């Protein structure tokens, strides 16, 4: 038995590493696939004249600044539809474009 282990030591180590790697990958991949996307719990749609091809954002103010909740591109006709997940009732801001002065509280 000692002679067998000594003779095939490198091969056994490689096989053991492959087995451990395969098991680790399967566990990691399974846990990665169990992440469920957040359920959509709000929808805002409308039309804004003069804001064609700009982005519209819903943001939540916090002590670390504004946190983006959802955003979408306003179409060439000015219409948009925003959907997303808001964790709780609170104060949210609607912003059109990149300029922070374009905030609608």
Secondary structure, 3 states (H helix, E strand, C coil): CHHHHHHCHHHHHHHHHHHHHHHHHHHHHHHHHCCCCCCCCEEEEEECCCCCCCEEEEEEEECCEEEEEEEEECCCCCEEEEEECCCCCCCEEEEECCCCCCEEC
